[in-house]
Amino acid sequence: MRELIAARLWLTVHQLPPYATEFNAVEGVWSHLKRSLANLIKHSLDQLTALVKMGLKRMQYRPRLTEGLVAKTGLDLQPP
């Protein structure tokens, strides 16, 4: 891997810890989604699947929420 990285001068690689939830915006998405499902009664796996899809769809149309989850990571996602 080091050889491949070294051969590409345009590539910048940052080593992250093996499991760093604070750098993973997806963890924030799932956390937010689980809170919205916490007190609902699910009668079947199909019903749970539909509720999860609906929750993710709602989040998709709330750009400030998703931007906030990414900002919470503290990572700069702008190209250098």
N, CA, C and O atoms as CSV, one atom per row, in Angstrom:
chain,resi,resn,atom,element,x,y,z
A,1,MET,N,N,0.832,-1.175,0.000
A,1,MET,CA,C,0.000,0.000,0.000
A,1,MET,C,C,0.884,1.248,0.000
A,1,MET,O,O,0.608,2.220,-0.703
A,2,ARG,N,N,1.946,1.203,0.798
A,2,ARG,CA,C,2.849,2.367,0.841
A,2,ARG,C,C,3.468,2.653,-0.520
A,2,ARG,O,O,3.635,3.813,-0.898
A,3,GLU,N,N,3.809,1.600,-1.255
A,3,GLU,CA,C,4.375,1.782,-2.595
A,3,GLU,C,C,3.357,2.431,-3.535
A,3,GLU,O,O,3.703,3.316,-4.318
A,4,LEU,N,N,2.113,1.989,-3.453
A,4,LEU,CA,C,1.073,2.568,-4.301
A,4,LEU,C,C,0.856,4.038,-3.966
A,4,LEU,O,O,0.696,4.866,-4.863
A,5,ILE,N,N,0.850,4.354,-2.701
A,5,ILE,CA,C,0.666,5.749,-2.278
A,5,ILE,C,C,1.844,6.598,-2.729
A,5,ILE,O,O,1.661,7.701,-3.246
A,6,ALA,N,N,3.052,6.084,-2.533
A,6,ALA,CA,C,4.259,6.832,-2.908
A,6,ALA,C,C,4.329,7.076,-4.415
A,6,ALA,O,O,4.889,8.083,-4.849
A,7,ALA,N,N,3.773,6.178,-5.210
A,7,ALA,CA,C,3.815,6.315,-6.671
A,7,ALA,C,C,2.839,7.372,-7.184
A,7,ALA,O,O,2.900,7.753,-8.353
A,8,ARG,N,N,1.959,7.839,-6.340
A,8,ARG,CA,C,0.948,8.826,-6.756
A,8,ARG,C,C,1.155,10.118,-5.968
A,8,ARG,O,O,0.635,10.282,-4.864
A,9,LEU,N,N,1.909,11.010,-6.549
A,9,LEU,CA,C,2.253,12.253,-5.856
A,9,LEU,C,C,1.031,13.121,-5.570
A,9,LEU,O,O,1.057,13.931,-4.643
A,10,TRP,N,N,-0.030,12.966,-6.343
A,10,TRP,CA,C,-1.241,13.762,-6.165
A,10,TRP,C,C,-2.091,13.271,-4.999
A,10,TRP,O,O,-3.010,13.965,-4.563
A,11,LEU,N,N,-1.786,12.073,-4.491
A,11,LEU,CA,C,-2.614,11.448,-3.460
A,11,LEU,C,C,-2.118,11.805,-2.062
A,11,LEU,O,O,-0.936,11.657,-1.752
A,12,THR,N,N,-3.041,12.277,-1.222
A,12,THR,CA,C,-2.733,12.549,0.177
A,12,THR,C,C,-3.485,11.544,1.035
A,12,THR,O,O,-4.703,11.410,0.912
A,13,VAL,N,N,-2.780,10.846,1.893
A,13,VAL,CA,C,-3.389,9.823,2.737
A,13,VAL,C,C,-3.149,10.178,4.191
A,13,VAL,O,O,-2.036,10.526,4.587
A,14,HIS,N,N,-4.213,10.084,4.981
A,14,HIS,CA,C,-4.123,10.322,6.421
A,14,HIS,C,C,-4.488,9.033,7.135
A,14,HIS,O,O,-5.544,8.455,6.877
A,15,GLN,N,N,-3.639,8.587,8.014
A,15,GLN,CA,C,-3.897,7.370,8.783
A,15,GLN,C,C,-4.891,7.686,9.902
A,15,GLN,O,O,-4.643,8.568,10.725
A,16,LEU,N,N,-6.002,6.975,9.931
A,16,LEU,CA,C,-7.003,7.130,10.982
A,16,LEU,C,C,-6.945,5.923,11.911
A,16,LEU,O,O,-6.463,4.859,11.521
A,17,PRO,N,N,-7.428,6.084,13.120
A,17,PRO,CA,C,-7.491,4.919,14.019
A,17,PRO,C,C,-8.376,3.839,13.401
A,17,PRO,O,O,-9.228,4.148,12.569
A,18,PRO,N,N,-8.188,2.577,13.794
A,18,PRO,CA,C,-8.957,1.491,13.194
A,18,PRO,C,C,-10.467,1.671,13.323
A,18,PRO,O,O,-11.208,1.334,12.399
A,19,TYR,N,N,-10.921,2.184,14.429
A,19,TYR,CA,C,-12.350,2.412,14.608
A,19,TYR,C,C,-12.516,3.731,15.330
A,19,TYR,O,O,-12.274,3.831,16.533
A,20,ALA,N,N,-12.924,4.730,14.594
A,20,ALA,CA,C,-13.054,6.069,15.160
A,20,ALA,C,C,-14.434,6.604,14.836
A,20,ALA,O,O,-14.626,7.260,13.811
A,21,THR,N,N,-15.396,6.328,15.702
A,21,THR,CA,C,-16.769,6.751,15.434
A,21,THR,C,C,-16.891,8.258,15.310
A,21,THR,O,O,-17.762,8.754,14.596
A,22,GLU,N,N,-16.022,8.996,16.003
A,22,GLU,CA,C,-16.118,10.460,15.952
A,22,GLU,C,C,-15.768,11.017,14.573
A,22,GLU,O,O,-16.106,12.162,14.273
A,23,PHE,N,N,-15.094,10.226,13.725
A,23,PHE,CA,C,-14.752,10.658,12.375
A,23,PHE,C,C,-15.699,10.092,11.326
A,23,PHE,O,O,-15.499,10.318,10.132
A,24,ASN,N,N,-16.713,9.368,11.742
A,24,ASN,CA,C,-17.604,8.690,10.811
A,24,ASN,C,C,-18.991,9.320,10.874
A,24,ASN,O,O,-19.740,9.090,11.823
A,25,ALA,N,N,-19.329,10.109,9.872
A,25,ALA,CA,C,-20.630,10.797,9.853
A,25,ALA,C,C,-21.787,9.811,9.789
A,25,ALA,O,O,-22.889,10.129,10.235
A,26,VAL,N,N,-21.559,8.625,9.245
A,26,VAL,CA,C,-22.616,7.620,9.154
A,26,VAL,C,C,-23.073,7.191,10.546
A,26,VAL,O,O,-24.247,6.878,10.741
A,27,GLU,N,N,-22.164,7.175,11.507
A,27,GLU,CA,C,-22.548,6.850,12.887
A,27,GLU,C,C,-23.581,7.851,13.401
A,27,GLU,O,O,-24.520,7.472,14.101
A,28,GLY,N,N,-23.412,9.119,13.056
A,28,GLY,CA,C,-24.370,10.136,13.454
A,28,GLY,C,C,-25.720,9.940,12.785
A,28,GLY,O,O,-26.763,10.175,13.395
A,29,VAL,N,N,-25.698,9.511,11.532
A,29,VAL,CA,C,-26.947,9.245,10.808
A,29,VAL,C,C,-27.717,8.127,11.509
A,29,VAL,O,O,-28.913,8.262,11.770
A,30,TRP,N,N,-27.030,7.024,11.814
A,30,TRP,CA,C,-27.709,5.896,12.460
A,30,TRP,C,C,-28.174,6.266,13.860
A,30,TRP,O,O,-29.258,5.859,14.279
A,31,SER,N,N,-27.386,7.017,14.573
A,31,SER,CA,C,-27.785,7.449,15.912
A,31,SER,C,C,-29.060,8.290,15.853
A,31,SER,O,O,-29.988,8.088,16.636
A,32,HIS,N,N,-29.088,9.226,14.922
A,32,HIS,CA,C,-30.273,10.078,14.751
A,32,HIS,C,C,-31.486,9.226,14.361
A,32,HIS,O,O,-32.581,9.421,14.889
A,33,LEU,N,N,-31.290,8.300,13.452
A,33,LEU,CA,C,-32.384,7.448,12.991
A,33,LEU,C,C,-32.901,6.556,14.118
A,33,LEU,O,O,-34.111,6.395,14.276
A,34,LYS,N,N,-31.994,5.977,14.900
A,34,LYS,CA,C,-32.423,5.106,15.999
A,34,LYS,C,C,-33.231,5.870,17.038
A,34,LYS,O,O,-34.178,5.326,17.606
A,35,ARG,N,N,-32.869,7.121,17.292
A,35,ARG,CA,C,-33.650,7.915,18.249
A,35,ARG,C,C,-35.075,8.124,17.736
A,35,ARG,O,O,-36.020,8.146,18.525
A,36,SER,N,N,-35.233,8.276,16.430
A,36,SER,CA,C,-36.578,8.499,15.891
A,36,SER,C,C,-37.412,7.217,15.914
A,36,SER,O,O,-38.640,7.285,15.868
A,37,LEU,N,N,-36.772,6.060,15.985
A,37,LEU,CA,C,-37.481,4.783,15.992
A,37,LEU,C,C,-37.652,4.207,17.397
A,37,LEU,O,O,-38.290,3.166,17.559
A,38,ALA,N,N,-37.103,4.854,18.398
A,38,ALA,CA,C,-37.004,4.283,19.735
A,38,ALA,C,C,-38.335,3.862,20.337
A,38,ALA,O,O,-38.415,2.776,20.911
A,39,ASN,N,N,-39.362,4.655,20.233
A,39,ASN,CA,C,-40.609,4.355,20.917
A,39,ASN,C,C,-41.710,3.843,20.001
A,39,ASN,O,O,-42.884,3.862,20.370
A,40,LEU,N,N,-41.344,3.387,18.816
A,40,LEU,CA,C,-42.336,2.853,17.890
A,40,LEU,C,C,-42.434,1.344,18.053
A,40,LEU,O,O,-41.439,0.682,18.350
A,41,ILE,N,N,-43.616,0.806,17.860
A,41,ILE,CA,C,-43.820,-0.637,17.917
A,41,ILE,C,C,-43.753,-1.177,16.495
A,41,ILE,O,O,-44.465,-0.714,15.604
A,42,LYS,N,N,-42.893,-2.153,16.302
A,42,LYS,CA,C,-42.743,-2.778,14.994
A,42,LYS,C,C,-43.326,-4.180,15.089
A,42,LYS,O,O,-42.955,-4.951,15.973
A,43,HIS,N,N,-44.230,-4.508,14.189
A,43,HIS,CA,C,-44.867,-5.817,14.220
A,43,HIS,C,C,-44.181,-6.826,13.314
A,43,HIS,O,O,-44.378,-8.032,13.460
A,44,SER,N,N,-43.383,-6.337,12.386
A,44,SER,CA,C,-42.709,-7.255,11.468
A,44,SER,C,C,-41.429,-6.601,10.954
A,44,SER,O,O,-41.225,-5.393,11.081
A,45,LEU,N,N,-40.587,-7.431,10.377
A,45,LEU,CA,C,-39.347,-6.924,9.780
A,45,LEU,C,C,-39.654,-6.004,8.601
A,45,LEU,O,O,-38.953,-5.015,8.385
A,46,ASP,N,N,-40.697,-6.326,7.841
A,46,ASP,CA,C,-41.097,-5.470,6.713
A,46,ASP,C,C,-41.503,-4.079,7.193
A,46,ASP,O,O,-41.164,-3.075,6.566
A,47,GLN,N,N,-42.227,-4.028,8.299
A,47,GLN,CA,C,-42.646,-2.733,8.850
A,47,GLN,C,C,-41.436,-1.942,9.330
A,47,GLN,O,O,-41.357,-0.736,9.101
A,48,LEU,N,N,-40.496,-2.604,9.992
A,48,LEU,CA,C,-39.282,-1.934,10.444
A,48,LEU,C,C,-38.478,-1.416,9.250
A,48,LEU,O,O,-37.971,-0.294,9.276
A,49,THR,N,N,-38.367,-2.233,8.212
A,49,THR,CA,C,-37.644,-1.831,7.002
A,49,THR,C,C,-38.273,-0.581,6.391
A,49,THR,O,O,-37.570,0.350,5.998
A,50,ALA,N,N,-39.594,-0.568,6.316
A,50,ALA,CA,C,-40.298,0.590,5.748
A,50,ALA,C,C,-40.058,1.841,6.597
A,50,ALA,O,O,-39.869,2.930,6.055
A,51,LEU,N,N,-40.065,1.691,7.924
A,51,LEU,CA,C,-39.831,2.838,8.805
A,51,LEU,C,C,-38.407,3.376,8.667
A,51,LEU,O,O,-38.192,4.588,8.681
A,52,VAL,N,N,-37.443,2.474,8.535
A,52,VAL,CA,C,-36.042,2.900,8.365
A,52,VAL,C,C,-35.884,3.629,7.037
A,52,VAL,O,O,-35.254,4.685,6.986
A,53,LYS,N,N,-36.442,3.083,5.967
A,53,LYS,CA,C,-36.352,3.737,4.657
A,53,LYS,C,C,-37.007,5.123,4.691
A,53,LYS,O,O,-36.475,6.082,4.133
A,54,MET,N,N,-38.161,5.214,5.350
A,54,MET,CA,C,-38.853,6.493,5.436
A,54,MET,C,C,-38.018,7.500,6.246
A,54,MET,O,O,-37.931,8.675,5.887
A,55,GLY,N,N,-37.412,7.030,7.330
A,55,GLY,CA,C,-36.573,7.920,8.134
A,55,GLY,C,C,-35.359,8.419,7.369
A,55,GLY,O,O,-35.007,9.596,7.455
A,56,LEU,N,N,-34.720,7.530,6.621
A,56,LEU,CA,C,-33.565,7.938,5.816
A,56,LEU,C,C,-33.980,8.899,4.706
A,56,LEU,O,O,-33.252,9.840,4.392
A,57,LYS,N,N,-35.141,8.664,4.117
A,57,LYS,CA,C,-35.642,9.550,3.063
A,57,LYS,C,C,-35.895,10.950,3.628
A,57,LYS,O,O,-35.576,11.949,2.983
A,58,ARG,N,N,-36.471,11.020,4.839
A,58,ARG,CA,C,-36.695,12.324,5.475
A,58,ARG,C,C,-35.377,13.048,5.723
A,58,ARG,O,O,-35.276,14.257,5.516
A,59,MET,N,N,-34.373,12.305,6.165
A,59,MET,CA,C,-33.064,12.924,6.414
A,59,MET,C,C,-32.452,13.441,5.119
A,59,MET,O,O,-31.758,14.458,5.114
A,60,GLN,N,N,-32.712,12.737,4.022
A,60,GLN,CA,C,-32.165,13.137,2.726
A,60,GLN,C,C,-32.629,14.538,2.340
A,60,GLN,O,O,-31.892,15.275,1.684
A,61,TYR,N,N,-33.828,14.907,2.735
A,61,TYR,CA,C,-34.382,16.210,2.374
A,61,TYR,C,C,-34.143,17.261,3.451
A,61,TYR,O,O,-34.766,18.323,3.431
A,62,ARG,N,N,-33.246,16.972,4.390
A,62,ARG,CA,C,-32.868,17.938,5.413
A,62,ARG,C,C,-31.357,18.176,5.332
A,62,ARG,O,O,-30.604,17.675,6.167
A,63,PRO,N,N,-30.914,18.939,4.329
A,63,PRO,CA,C,-29.475,19.103,4.116
A,63,PRO,C,C,-28.746,19.698,5.313
A,63,PRO,O,O,-27.579,19.379,5.541
A,64,ARG,N,N,-29.404,20.549,6.072
A,64,ARG,CA,C,-28.725,21.141,7.232
A,64,ARG,C,C,-28.414,20.071,8.276
A,64,ARG,O,O,-27.393,20.146,8.960
A,65,LEU,N,N,-29.287,19.083,8.399
A,65,LEU,CA,C,-29.042,17.982,9.332
A,65,LEU,C,C,-27.826,17.181,8.894
A,65,LEU,O,O,-26.924,16.928,9.693
A,66,THR,N,N,-27.797,16.782,7.629
A,66,THR,CA,C,-26.671,15.981,7.155
A,66,THR,C,C,-25.375,16.792,7.158
A,66,THR,O,O,-24.311,16.249,7.457
A,67,GLU,N,N,-25.448,18.075,6.832
A,67,GLU,CA,C,-24.249,18.926,6.909
A,67,GLU,C,C,-23.756,19.015,8.350
A,67,GLU,O,O,-22.551,19.007,8.602
A,68,GLY,N,N,-24.683,19.099,9.285
A,68,GLY,CA,C,-24.316,19.152,10.698
A,68,GLY,C,C,-23.649,17.870,11.166
A,68,GLY,O,O,-22.707,17.911,11.956
A,69,LEU,N,N,-24.134,16.730,10.681
A,69,LEU,CA,C,-23.527,15.446,11.056
A,69,LEU,C,C,-22.108,15.337,10.512
A,69,LEU,O,O,-21.221,14.802,11.176
A,70,VAL,N,N,-21.900,15.844,9.307
A,70,VAL,CA,C,-20.550,15.838,8.739
A,70,VAL,C,C,-19.666,16.833,9.493
A,70,VAL,O,O,-18.512,16.530,9.797
A,71,ALA,N,N,-20.203,18.017,9.794
A,71,ALA,CA,C,-19.423,19.035,10.509
A,71,ALA,C,C,-19.021,18.554,11.897
A,71,ALA,O,O,-17.954,18.908,12.398
A,72,LYS,N,N,-19.874,17.752,12.513
A,72,LYS,CA,C,-19.583,17.234,13.860
A,72,LYS,C,C,-18.312,16.390,13.881
A,72,LYS,O,O,-17.655,16.293,14.917
A,73,THR,N,N,-17.961,15.783,12.757
A,73,THR,CA,C,-16.749,14.978,12.703
A,73,THR,C,C,-15.491,15.832,12.817
A,73,THR,O,O,-14.440,15.350,13.240
A,74,GLY,N,N,-15.607,17.125,12.433
A,74,GLY,CA,C,-14.447,18.011,12.488
A,74,GLY,C,C,-13.478,17.822,11.337
A,74,GLY,O,O,-12.411,18.436,11.315
A,75,LEU,N,N,-13.837,16.981,10.388
A,75,LEU,CA,C,-12.958,16.734,9.245
A,75,LEU,C,C,-13.160,17.804,8.184
A,75,LEU,O,O,-14.278,18.267,7.957
A,76,ASP,N,N,-12.067,18.193,7.536
A,76,ASP,CA,C,-12.134,19.153,6.430
A,76,ASP,C,C,-12.239,18.355,5.143
A,76,ASP,O,O,-11.280,17.697,4.740
A,77,LEU,N,N,-13.386,18.404,4.500
A,77,LEU,CA,C,-13.606,17.598,3.302
A,77,LEU,C,C,-13.340,18.365,2.012
A,77,LEU,O,O,-13.609,17.861,0.921
A,78,GLN,N,N,-12.816,19.577,2.132
A,78,GLN,CA,C,-12.496,20.377,0.960
A,78,GLN,C,C,-11.154,19.912,0.379
A,78,GLN,O,O,-10.219,19.623,1.126
A,79,PRO,N,N,-11.064,19.840,-0.949
A,79,PRO,CA,C,-9.784,19.447,-1.543
A,79,PRO,C,C,-8.712,20.499,-1.263
A,79,PRO,O,O,-9.011,21.691,-1.189
A,80,PRO,N,N,-7.472,20.057,-1.109
A,80,PRO,CA,C,-6.382,21.003,-0.788
A,80,PRO,C,C,-6.076,21.951,-1.928
A,80,PRO,O,O,-5.190,22.797,-1.807
